[in-house]
Amino acid sequence: MSVGDSRANEQSVLAVLHTLWLREHNRIESILHEVNPHWLGEQLYHETRRIISALIQHITYGEFLPAVLGTDITDQYDLRLVDAGYYHGEFCVQLTLTVKFISSSLFSVLFAIHTFSPPVHRSSNSA
């Protein structure tokens, strides 16, 4: 894989996730283009991006957080998905704290993956 960062091939799980979400984005964008042929590329991109973001949020709140934090914590902080409709609770989150938490959590996860994943052996043979 040829990308801007030489470490991209070292994190195979991350590369796979990026590839899957990119392909899903392209699949949804082609469907939206069939349904809305009058939309230009920029509108197609942004609408598809909104759908992909919603899918990621649904997976995060519906599966990832309950598995990592446990159902007691997700219930305590009202992080469970609702069966229908929209969230009707209070939105009292300090975004600066959330960004710091997400950044440190992501760093911790990536550090753990890098530390505990088997080493990648690169072949220097150019065939």
C-alpha positions as CSV (number, residue, x, y, z in Angstrom):
1,M,0.0,0.0,0.0
2,S,1.4,3.4,-0.9
3,V,0.4,6.2,1.4
4,G,2.0,9.3,2.8
5,D,3.2,7.6,6.0
6,S,5.6,4.6,6.0
7,R,4.0,3.3,9.2
8,A,0.6,2.6,7.5
9,N,1.5,-1.0,6.7
10,E,2.5,-1.7,10.3
11,Q,-1.0,-1.2,11.7
12,S,-2.9,-3.7,9.5
13,V,-6.1,-3.5,11.5
14,L,-6.3,0.3,11.2
15,A,-5.5,0.0,7.4
16,V,-8.3,-2.6,7.1
17,L,-10.8,-0.3,8.9
18,H,-9.9,2.6,6.8
19,T,-10.3,0.5,3.6
20,L,-13.7,-0.8,4.8
21,W,-15.1,2.6,5.6
22,L,-13.8,4.1,2.4
23,R,-15.5,1.3,0.3
24,E,-18.7,1.7,2.3
25,H,-18.5,5.5,1.7
26,N,-18.2,4.9,-2.1
27,R,-21.0,2.3,-2.1
28,I,-23.4,4.6,-0.3
29,E,-22.3,7.6,-2.5
30,S,-23.1,5.6,-5.7
31,I,-26.6,4.8,-4.3
32,L,-27.3,8.4,-3.4
33,H,-26.2,9.4,-6.8
34,E,-28.7,7.1,-8.4
35,V,-31.5,8.4,-6.2
36,N,-30.4,12.0,-6.6
37,P,-28.8,12.5,-10.0
38,H,-29.1,16.3,-9.7
39,W,-26.7,16.4,-6.7
40,L,-23.2,17.6,-7.4
41,G,-20.1,15.9,-6.1
42,E,-19.7,18.1,-3.1
43,Q,-23.2,17.5,-1.9
44,L,-22.9,13.7,-2.5
45,Y,-19.7,13.7,-0.5
46,H,-21.1,15.5,2.5
47,E,-24.4,13.6,2.6
48,T,-22.5,10.3,2.4
49,R,-20.1,11.6,5.1
50,R,-23.0,12.3,7.4
51,I,-24.3,8.7,6.9
52,I,-20.9,7.2,7.5
53,S,-20.5,9.3,10.7
54,A,-23.9,8.1,11.9
55,L,-22.9,4.5,11.3
56,I,-19.7,4.9,13.2
57,Q,-21.5,6.5,16.1
58,H,-24.1,3.7,16.1
59,I,-21.4,1.1,16.3
60,T,-19.5,3.0,19.0
61,Y,-22.5,3.6,21.3
62,G,-24.3,0.4,20.5
63,E,-21.4,-2.1,20.6
64,F,-18.0,-0.7,21.4
65,L,-18.7,1.4,24.6
66,P,-20.9,-1.3,26.2
67,A,-18.1,-3.9,25.5
68,V,-15.3,-1.6,26.8
69,L,-17.0,0.2,29.7
70,G,-19.7,-2.3,30.6
71,T,-23.4,-1.9,30.7
72,D,-23.4,-0.4,34.2
73,I,-21.3,2.6,33.1
74,T,-23.2,3.1,29.9
75,D,-26.4,3.1,31.8
76,Q,-25.0,5.4,34.5
77,Y,-24.0,8.0,32.0
78,D,-27.0,7.4,29.7
79,L,-24.8,6.3,26.8
80,R,-27.2,3.6,25.5
81,L,-28.9,3.9,22.1
82,V,-32.6,4.6,22.2
83,D,-34.9,2.2,20.4
84,A,-36.7,4.9,18.4
85,G,-36.6,8.7,18.1
86,Y,-34.0,11.1,19.3
87,Y,-32.0,11.6,22.5
88,H,-34.0,13.8,24.8
89,G,-31.5,14.3,27.6
90,E,-29.3,17.2,28.5
91,F,-26.3,18.0,26.3
92,C,-24.0,19.4,29.0
93,V,-20.6,18.3,27.7
94,Q,-17.4,20.4,27.8
95,L,-16.0,19.8,24.3
96,T,-12.5,20.6,25.4
97,L,-12.5,17.8,27.9
98,T,-14.1,15.4,25.4
99,V,-11.4,16.1,22.8
100,K,-8.7,15.5,25.4
101,F,-10.3,12.3,26.6
102,I,-10.8,11.0,23.0
103,S,-7.2,11.9,22.1
104,S,-5.7,10.2,25.1
105,S,-8.0,7.2,24.7
106,L,-7.1,6.8,21.0
107,F,-3.4,7.1,21.9
108,S,-3.8,4.5,24.6
109,V,-5.5,2.1,22.2
110,L,-3.0,2.6,19.4
111,F,-0.1,2.3,21.9
112,A,-1.6,-1.0,23.2
113,I,-2.1,-2.3,19.6
114,H,1.5,-1.4,18.7
115,T,3.0,-2.8,21.9
116,F,1.2,-6.1,22.0
117,S,0.9,-6.8,18.2
118,P,3.4,-9.2,16.7
119,P,6.3,-7.5,14.9
120,V,6.0,-6.9,11.2
121,H,8.9,-8.4,9.2
122,R,9.6,-6.6,6.1
123,S,11.3,-8.2,3.2
124,S,14.1,-6.3,1.5
125,N,13.9,-8.5,-1.6
126,S,12.8,-6.6,-4.6
127,A,11.5,-9.1,-7.0
